[in-house]
Amino acid sequence: MADTKKRLTLLVDNEIFEKFKFLAQEQNRTAGNLGTKLVNDYVKKYYKE
């Protein structure tokens, strides 16, 4: 059975987005990939999985 994923859209100021893209590039990631990692890490930490 295929694992389905949901899309999450975030709205941020342009200045924050540009800084976020820079942080992602520093880690050789896309902004979307970094966002996914941060959301996953936050939820896992909250639920202590």
Secondary structure as the mmCIF struct_conf table of DSSP 4:
data_model
#
loop_
_struct_conf.conf_type_id
_struct_conf.id
_struct_conf.beg_label_comp_id
_struct_conf.beg_label_asym_id
_struct_conf.beg_label_seq_id
_struct_conf.end_label_comp_id
_struct_conf.end_label_asym_id
_struct_conf.end_label_seq_id
HELX_LH_PP_P HELX_LH_PP_P1 ALA A 2 THR A 4
HELX_RH_AL_P HELX_RH_AL_P1 ASN A 14 GLU A 26
TURN_TY1_P TURN_TY1_P1 GLN A 27 ASN A 28
HELX_RH_AL_P HELX_RH_AL_P2 ALA A 31 TYR A 47
TURN_TY1_P TURN_TY1_P2 LYS A 48 LYS A 48
#
